[in-house]
Amino acid sequence: MDGRASLPLWNTSLYDESHSFVWQRGEELVDLLSPQPGERVLDLGCGTGHLTARIAETGATVVGIDSDPGMIEAARRHYPHLAFEVADGTAFEVSRPYDAVFSNAALHWMRPPERVAECIHRALRPGGRLIAEFGGQGNVERIRSALVAALQEAGVSWDSVRDPWYFPSVSEYATLLDGRGLSVCYAALFPRPTLLDGGEEGMDNWLRMFGGAYLNAVAPDRRAAVIAVVRDRLRSHLFRDGTWHADYRRLRIVAVR
């Protein structure tokens, strides 16, 4: 460690105030889950709990888990009547199997993915289902490329940066699940350009929220300059009509144990 101040991985206030699109876009995934009254559902990577609450409104019994204590603290504050637990997506265990595991915009943060799949398999009853959506192959490719270039210009070797993201192809992820007892019924990779809140500040906010692993590679007093370089590289591609748009590509999966 070099003693430099690190950006926290998750800023829960910024997440809820400026990145609500993450969970709002996930409401369609809840419809795909189609939770039934009395079903037991595990929300894997629940964040601040908004979709967990949406699932609970259907009459299902739901537990939300997330590896970030701050996210779980915020979820408990928002929804004190629901169950939330701090748990690692690569090592969690359950006392009783669930009818479904649900995950929105979270699996691309969990590595190694093989361990996550093994945990999901153990968490499901035979015939139980996984409903998930997360970043797939090509997700935020322009943003990522701009980050790489900006860090290289700042004298940072890309090899020294711990890439936190896992963006698989359809075939890669389907093969991974199938090899761990999860039969894929549906898989689709599709573009989802996403408007960022904050107007001119939208990309800066996004980078501070989700790009901490990259920005932490430079000293605190140089991060604003790196963000500015990224912003300038992306403006002609992702800024229009006064707003920023992230070049998201999502992988949606339905699988059964």
FENDA-V299912 format. One record per helix or strand of 3 or more residues. SS is the DSSP state (a for helix, b for strand). FROM is the first residue (numbers start at 1). TO is the last residue. Records with the same first field share a line. If there is no record, write none. Layout:
SS: FROM-TO, FROM-TO
This chain:
a: 12-18, 21-24, 27-33, 50-56, 69-78, 107-109, 113-123, 141-153, 158-160, 170-178, 199-210, 212-215, 220-238
b: 40-44, 61-66, 83-86, 98-104, 124-135, 183-195, 243-256
